[in-house]
Amino acid sequence: MPALRILIADDHAVVRAGLRALLESRSGWQVCAESPDGRDAIEKATKLKPDVAVLDIGMPLLNGVEATRRIRAASPSTEILILTMHESDDLVQQVVEAGARGYILKDDADRVLLAAVDAVHNHKPYFSTRVSTPPPPDDLPSADRIRTRLRLTPREREILQLLAEGKSNKQVASLLHISVNTAEAHRANIMLKLNLHSLAELVHYAIRNNFIKT
């Protein structure tokens, strides 16, 4: 029987080491890659096609919600388990809509991580008992679907996070391989769509909506 291949993405090396040790304590399970940020996680998932990706929410460069969405698009066979400190029903709904199969809290990991990985690998949902289990996205009333639909495009959400992390337009352009003018245009569109008038307001919005960690 082939090994269960797992990707871990968390910006703390100590956390990744602990997760690797716990996951590889299960016979036949192998951590095939580690990532310190969301962009690296997408690249490695696209290349390696792991069976399960265990992602934090508050990662630099690209958060766990966006990373989930892009990993599922690039590697549909990869199941996503969110492992985070955020006890938030709204975040649960966001990651489920993005394609995650499970959501557990970090302080529960020592007790439930192995069971959660086993469940999502077998295409079964697994949620911490301390958050509400959301209905499948298609079961949401139409008004709720409209309410939870993101107003920004994937590229705009990516740029929003980079700007909130303190990156300049030039740095954003370099990271995303776009022109500075294009980065500036995206920034202007973001501010207009969200009715924001300063970088401070943008940072506050990003923190409030879990694009970045405080």
KOLLUMTI-599905 format. One line per field, with one value per residue (C-alpha): x, y, z; residue number from 1; residue in one letter. Coordinates in pm, whole numbers, plus 50000, padded with zeros to 5 digits. Example, Ala and Ser with C-alpha at 12.3 -4.5 7.8 and 13.67 -1.06 7.14 Angstrom:
<romars>
px = c(51230,51367)
py = c(49550,49894)
pz = c(50780,50714)
k = c(1,2)
r = c(A,S)
</romars>
This chain:
<romars>
px = c(50000,50153,50244,50005,50186,50127,50231,50261,50236,50297,50523,50676,50953,50898,50530,50619,50872,50617,50354,50599,50695,50331,50220,50514,50448,50172,50304,50280,50247,50512,50553,50662,50713,50707,50623,50672,50413,50109,50281,50542,50269,50089,50409,50494,50139,50121,50449,50414,50035,50022,49726,49661,49777,49768,49753,49761,49532,49762,50056,50266,50252,49927,49685,49537,49201,49359,49614,49331,49148,49456,49580,49239,49247,49601,49572,49205,49302,49469,49243,49287,49288,49306,49502,49479,49446,49140,48818,48594,48278,48312,48660,48532,48272,48534,48774,48495,48380,48743,48758,48886,48752,48838,48919,49083,49239,49609,49560,49359,49620,49789,49453,49277,49528,49579,49205,49143,49403,49266,48913,48989,49209,48900,48699,48510,48470,48636,48580,48687,48401,48463,48350,48023,48017,47903,47659,47802,47828,47550,47312,47343,47039,47094,47107,47389,47578,47556,47660,47967,48077,48410,48408,48772,48927,49189,49468,49324,49303,49666,49775,49565,49757,50096,50015,49888,50215,50400,50510,50547,50390,50735,50780,50430,50507,50834,50675,50385,50583,50364,50442,50443,50163,49953,50021,49918,49598,49510,49572,49341,49069,49098,49062,48764,48582,48629,48569,48906,49091,49433,49690,49599,49236,49357,49570,49280,49053,49311,49347,48971,48915,49205,49423,49716,49800,49822)
py = c(50000,50340,50584,50864,51177,51496,51857,52086,52465,52688,52990,52858,52600,52464,52399,52223,52004,51904,51827,51620,51413,51353,51267,51038,50848,50680,50387,50447,50824,51052,51431,51493,51869,52163,52523,52846,53049,53014,53077,52809,52567,52613,52558,52238,52104,52167,51983,51697,51637,51530,51329,51578,51935,52062,52443,52725,53023,53314,53247,53525,53613,53420,53316,52971,53052,53158,52877,52626,52760,52748,52409,52257,52409,52290,51948,51842,51509,51685,51710,52017,52021,52361,52367,52706,52900,53088,52970,53133,53000,53262,53137,52779,52879,53060,52766,52517,52734,52743,52362,52250,51923,51982,52247,52185,52406,52393,52333,52020,51888,51643,51469,51489,51559,51196,51127,51447,51362,51009,51144,51402,51153,50932,51231,51275,51610,51665,51975,52074,52044,52408,52543,52497,52243,52438,52308,52229,52548,52436,52396,52760,52979,53204,53515,53360,53268,53630,53753,53530,53586,53768,54110,54094,53884,53622,53852,54146,53938,53836,54197,54310,54072,54177,54547,54485,54305,54626,54549,54847,54859,54783,54480,54354,54388,54195,53913,53868,53932,54223,54584,54852,55028,54712,54675,55037,54983,54676,54874,55151,54898,54734,55065,55158,54825,54819,55193,55236,55567,55496,55224,55219,55138,54868,54707,54723,54556,54283,54209,54211,53969,53737,53812,53867,53785,54051)
pz = c(50000,49902,50176,50266,50150,50349,50297,50603,50569,50870,50912,51237,51195,51546,51469,51143,51323,51585,51323,51120,51425,51514,51162,51089,51411,51211,51009,50637,50663,50514,50521,50162,50198,50438,50348,50545,50349,50127,49795,49860,49968,49635,49437,49626,49617,49243,49188,49439,49443,49811,49938,50220,50283,50642,50626,50878,50812,50897,50665,50508,50136,50089,50363,50414,50256,49927,49943,49986,49684,49462,49579,49510,49161,49088,49256,49290,49446,49742,50045,50268,50648,50817,51143,51312,51636,51508,51670,51409,51246,50972,50885,50883,50626,50416,50399,50328,50039,49923,49923,50265,50405,50772,51031,51369,51634,51715,52084,51995,51751,51986,52040,51704,51425,51323,51320,51123,50856,50830,50785,50516,50331,50309,50181,50508,50688,51024,51240,51588,51835,51928,51591,51406,51125,50819,50561,50216,50009,49773,50070,50177,50112,49815,50038,50239,49924,49813,50158,50172,49811,49809,49646,49538,49264,49363,49240,49435,49753,49704,49657,49955,50179,50043,50088,50441,50519,50430,50075,49841,49494,49350,49578,49494,49125,49165,49368,49126,48806,48699,48617,48885,48697,48712,49085,49140,48938,49147,49465,49345,49256,49598,49777,49562,49600,49978,50024,50192,50194,50345,50397,50767,50678,50441,50712,50958,50701,50639,51010,51071,50783,50869,50569,50804,51165,51432)
k = c(1,2,3,4,5,6,7,8,9,10,11,12,13,14,15,16,17,18,19,20,21,22,23,24,25,26,27,28,29,30,31,32,33,34,35,36,37,38,39,40,41,42,43,44,45,46,47,48,49,50,51,52,53,54,55,56,57,58,59,60,61,62,63,64,65,66,67,68,69,70,71,72,73,74,75,76,77,78,79,80,81,82,83,84,85,86,87,88,89,90,91,92,93,94,95,96,97,98,99,100,101,102,103,104,105,106,107,108,109,110,111,112,113,114,115,116,117,118,119,120,121,122,123,124,125,126,127,128,129,130,131,132,133,134,135,136,137,138,139,140,141,142,143,144,145,146,147,148,149,150,151,152,153,154,155,156,157,158,159,160,161,162,163,164,165,166,167,168,169,170,171,172,173,174,175,176,177,178,179,180,181,182,183,184,185,186,187,188,189,190,191,192,193,194,195,196,197,198,199,200,201,202,203,204,205,206,207,208,209,210,211,212,213,214)
r = c(M,P,A,L,R,I,L,I,A,D,D,H,A,V,V,R,A,G,L,R,A,L,L,E,S,R,S,G,W,Q,V,C,A,E,S,P,D,G,R,D,A,I,E,K,A,T,K,L,K,P,D,V,A,V,L,D,I,G,M,P,L,L,N,G,V,E,A,T,R,R,I,R,A,A,S,P,S,T,E,I,L,I,L,T,M,H,E,S,D,D,L,V,Q,Q,V,V,E,A,G,A,R,G,Y,I,L,K,D,D,A,D,R,V,L,L,A,A,V,D,A,V,H,N,H,K,P,Y,F,S,T,R,V,S,T,P,P,P,P,D,D,L,P,S,A,D,R,I,R,T,R,L,R,L,T,P,R,E,R,E,I,L,Q,L,L,A,E,G,K,S,N,K,Q,V,A,S,L,L,H,I,S,V,N,T,A,E,A,H,R,A,N,I,M,L,K,L,N,L,H,S,L,A,E,L,V,H,Y,A,I,R,N,N,F,I,K,T)
</romars>
